[in-house]
Amino acid sequence: MKRLAFILTALVIIAGSTSLARLGDVKRSFPAPGNQVRGMARSTIRLFVIDYGSATRVYRLSPVTGSSYGSWTTSFSNKCSGLAFSDGGVLWIGCDGEDRVYKCKALTGSVYYHWNAGHQPYGVAPFCNSDGGIGTTAIFTSDSAPSFCWRHNMTSGSILSSFGMASASSFDIAWDQRNNLIWKGSLPNVVYGYNTAGSVAASFTVPGHSPRGLAYYNQYLWVGCDANDRIYQVHCPGDITSDVSPASFGEVKALFR
């Protein structure tokens, strides 16, 4: 009897340690800095966030607790919405008021150079092959109306490719290299995953309203909601395209251990 009880207890412990999480399940959340969270980006150790309501201040946060490790204000004449991180401690900032993308030093905001996107770059993401923007070879940008995603040369800004998106929203984007998807928020509280042909592969809802900031790292998305100024870390499994079809909106069944 004691042996049976021990086995049953062990099975309960194992089952608890291998619990399944679905796409969009919230792991944790914390308050966003400032009062209008916009673009977000992830390095290997930091979460970068743009506060649209304070002359575009960029914060460096702990991606676990939300604690601030410093901030700086952009030197641009207009506010910005898009944010991406790439190799060498670089932030790419989309200035929608100028139709420009700036390459900046992540710790100070010093500008290396900029190029004209040809549209309002509300969303910016690195076209990378590893977490934290490692192996970035191009920069994604997105507009709201018409809603397109463009892939740009990092130095000149020339357009390498593009695709249309159904969600006409002026929100940030995130590149998920595990699933080869661009994630973009939409009103009121839905985040869509687009493949590079422009088709929707998956979607999920977040507790907050107006998901304007997005960043991806290690099978998680960080989603910054403008309406309640809160940031959510949500599960984003690395195999969703094999299990999720566009017809499954609201019923995402992608699971991982």
N, C-alpha and C positions, 0 to 999 in steps of 0.2 A: 504493500500500500504506500509506504514511504517513497519507494522508487517511482511509482506511478505519479505521486504528487510532485516529485522533483521534475519528472519529464514534462508534466503539464505546465508547471511554472516556467520551465525553460522555453517551452513553445510560446507562451504568452510574451515572454521577454523578447524573443526573436521576432514575433509578429509585430510587436510595438516598435522595434528598431528598424523594420523594413516597411514602415507605413508608406502608402502611396500618396503622391501629391499630383494634382491635376494642373494643367495650364491655367494660369491666372490665380491660383490659390495664393493668398497673401501669407508670406512668412513673417514679416514685421512691417511696422510703419513708424514714422517720426515726423515732427513738424518741419516744414521747409523754412529756410532762412528768408528774411524779407517779407513782402506781402503779395508778390505776384510771381510764382515760380514759372519759369519758362524752360529753355533748353537745359539738357543735362548730358554729362559725359562721364565715362569711367576709365580711370587708369588702373594699374594693378593694385593700388592701395587707397585711392581717393575717389570720391564722387564730386564732380564739379557741377555747380548749379548757377544759372543766371536768374537774378531777381529783376524782373522787368519794371518793378515799381520804384526802384531807387537809382535812376539814371544808369541802369544796367550794371549792377555790381555782380561780380563773379566770386562765388564762395567755393572753398575747398572743404569738404565734409568727410567725416567717417561714414563709409557706406553701411555700417552696422548700427551706429548710435545716432548719426546725424550731427554729432559734435563738430563745431567749426574749427578749422586749422588756419584761418586767415581768409582775407578777401582783397580784391582790388576792383577799381572802377575803370571801365573801358574809356579810351580817349576819343571815341567816335562821336560824331555830331548827332547820331540817331540811335534809338534803342535797338536791341538785338534779341533774337528769339532762338536761333539754332546753335548747337554746340556739339563738338566732336573732339576726341582725344586720339593722338597718333604717336608713333615712335619719337623718341628724343624729347619728351616732355613738351609736346606741342598741343595747343588748343586751336581748333578751327571755329571761328565765330561767324555766324550768318547774320548780317545786318540788314534786316528787311526794309529799313527806311532808305538804304543806299543801293540796294541790289548788289551788295558786295559780300565776299567771304574773306575774312582776315585770318592770316596765320600768325599766331601769337605765342609767346613764351608762357607756359601754363602757370608758373609761380608768380610772375610779375605783370603780365599783360603786355609786355613790350612787343611791338608789331614787327615781324620780319618782312612781310609784304602782303598784298591783297590782289584779288582779281574780281572782275565783274561777272556775276552769275547769269545775267541776262533775264533775271526774274527776282521776285522777293524770296530770299532763302530762309523761309520760316523754320525749316528743318535742315539739320546737317548731321552726317554720320560718316565714320571712316569705312572705306572698303578694305577691310583687313582680313587676315587669315588666322589670327589668334586673339585671345582676350586682351583687353587693355590697349587696343589699337595697334598691337604688334603686327608688323608686316603690312602696313597700310600702303596701298598702291594707287588709290584714287579717293576722291571725296564725293559722297552722295549729297545732294540737296533736294529739297522739295518745296513746292509752292502750294497755294490754296485754290485759286481759280484762274485758269483751269488747273486741276490738280495733277501734277506730274512729278516724277522722281527722275533726276538727272544724275549721271555719273561723270565727274569732271577730272581732267588732268590736274594733278596737285599743284603744278607750277604755273601753268598758263591759264587754267580755268576752262580750257576748251572742252566742249561736250563730247564725251566718248560714246554715250548711249543714253536712252531714256525710255520710260514707260508711263502710261497713264494710271491713275489711281481713282477708285470710285469715291473715296472720302474727300470731299472738298473742304478741308479744314486747315487752318493756319497753325499747325502743331509741329513739334519737333519729331524727328525720326530716329530710329536705332537700327544698326545692322547686326543681324544674328547669323554669324558665319557657320554655326552648326546646322541650322536648317535652311541656310541661304535665303533668308527672308528680310525684308524691310518692314519694321513695325512702325505704325503711325496711329496716334490717337484720333478720336472723333467724338463729337457731341452726341449724346450727353456724357457717356462714360464707357465707351467701347474702344478697345485697341484692336486694330486689324493687322494681320501679317500678310504682306504681299510678296509673291515670288517675282523674279526679275522680268517676267513676261507681263506683269501687271494683274495677275489673277490673285484673288484672295484665297489663301490656304488655310487660315485659322483666324479666330477672334476670341476675345474674352472681355468681361466687364470688370471694372474696378470700383471699389466702394465710393471713391471720391468723384466729383463732377469736373469735367473739362480737363482731360489728361494731356496737358500741353508739353510736358517734359518727358523724355525717354532716354534711357541708357541701358546697354546690355553688357553682361559679364558672367561667364561661367554658369550658364543655364538659368540665369535670373534676369528679369527686367526690373529696372527702377523706374517707377511711373510717378511723375510729379503732377498733382491735380491743382489747378489754379483756383478753383472755387473754394476749397477749404484749406489751401496752402499746406498740403500734406504729401509726403513722399512714401510710396508703397514699394516694398521689395516683393515681387511675385515670381512664382515658379514659371520657368519657360524650358521644358524638357528638350533635349537635343534630337528627338526623333518624331516630332509632331507631324511632319509632312507625310509620313507613312501611315498615320492613323487618323488624320483629320481631313475632312473634305469641306468645301465651302457651304454645303447644305447643312452642316452641323452647327451653325451659329447658335450659341447659347447651350450647346450640348457637347462641349469638347470632351473627348474621352481619352485624350493622350495621357498616359500614365508612365511613371518611371519609379524606380526604387532608389 
